[in-house]
Amino acid sequence: MSRGAREGSSDGPQGASYGASYPLVAVYADESCLGNGRKGDNPGGAGGLIEYRRADGTMVRRDFWVSEPSTTNNRMALRSAIEAFAALSAKGRRFSVLFTSDSRYLVDGMRDWVHGWARRGWRKADNKPVENVELWQQAIAAVAGGGHEVQWNWVRGHVGHPQNEYANHLATHAAAAQSRSPGLAASRFEAWLAERREQGKLTTEPDPFPSSDRFAADRALPEVPAGRF
C-alpha cells in the first residue's frame, strides 16, 4: 500500500473533458512491497481488478497481478498501471478508463508531475534525475499506445473500500508467492467479498460502476522519447 507522495498532490482532474469518449472501464489497482525500505531484497507485487459493463448490463470482472523479487512500493504502483493498460490495449480498442489507486505517487505523478518532468528533459524541479524514469515512461507508453483516455482517481487505503482492499489482496499474495497472472484472469472478487463479509471484516458496499457522463478525462500525457520501448 502507498505511503504517500513527495512532490505535492492534486484533488481533481486538470484540463478535464467531461463524458467518456469510448467504452468505459473501471480499474482498481494496488501495490505491495514486503519489507519496503529495508536493506536487501524486498519482494513486491501489484494487482488489480478490472470492471466492464456489457451493453446488456452484465458486469464483467477480471483480475491481474504481477511480482518482482526486489522492488519498492513506488515501483510496483507503476507496474500496476503498466500491466493494466497493456492488458486493455491487447483488446485492440480504445477505452475510457477510470483508474483508482491509493498511491499518491502514481495518481499525482500521472496527473501532474510527468508534464513538468517531460518539459525539463525528465528531470525534477531541483534538476535531479527522476527516479524510476523508465517505469514512468513505460506507464505513459502503455496508455498512449492504446489511445486510451484516463481519469486518475485517488482513494485512501486501509479504510474498507472493497475494490481497493481486493486489489491489495491480489498484490500482497503476488508479492508473497512471487507469481503473475496469465494475462487477465476470471475474477474472484465476489467470492472474496462474500467471505470477508461472513468473517465480519468488510461491511462497505462496492463502488457502483461509474457513469459515462460523469467521467472526466485528465489531460493527455506527454510524449516519451521515440524508440525507447
C-alpha positions, 0 to 999 in steps of 0.5 A: 500500500502507498505511503504517500507522495513527495512532490505535492498532490492534486484533488481533481482532474486538470484540463478535464473533458467531461463524458467518456469518449469510448467504452468505459472501464473501471480499474482498481489497482494496488501495490505491495512491497514486503519489507519496503525500505529495508536493506536487501531484497524486498519482494513486491507485487501489484494487482488489480481488478478490472470492471466492464459493463456489457451493453446488456448490463452484465458486469464483467470482472477480471483480475491481474497481478504481477511480482518482482523479487526486489522492488519498492512500493513506488515501483510496483504502483507503476507496474500496476498501471503498466500491466493494466493498460497493456492488458486493455490495449491487447483488446485492440480498442480504445477505452475510457478508463477510470483508474483508482489507486491509493498511491499518491505517487502514481495518481499525482505523478500521472496527473501532474508531475510527468508534464513538468518532468517531460518539459525539463528533459525528465528531470525534477524541479531541483534538476535531479534525475527522476527516479524510476524514469523508465517505469514512468515512461513505460506507464505513459507508453502503455496508455498512449499506445492504446489511445486510451483516455484516463481519469486518475482517481485517488482513494485512501487505503486501509479504510474498507473500500472493497475494490481497493482492499481486493486489489491489495489482496491480489498484490500482497499474495503476488508479492508473497508467492512471487507469481503473475497472472496469465494475462487477465484472469476470471475474477474472484472478487465476489467470492472474496467479498462474500467471505470477508463479509461472513468473517465480519471484516468488510461491511462497505458496499462496492463502488457502483460502476461509474457513469459515462457522463460523469467521467472526466478525462485528465489531460493527455500525457506527454510524449516519451522519447521515440524508440525507447520501448 
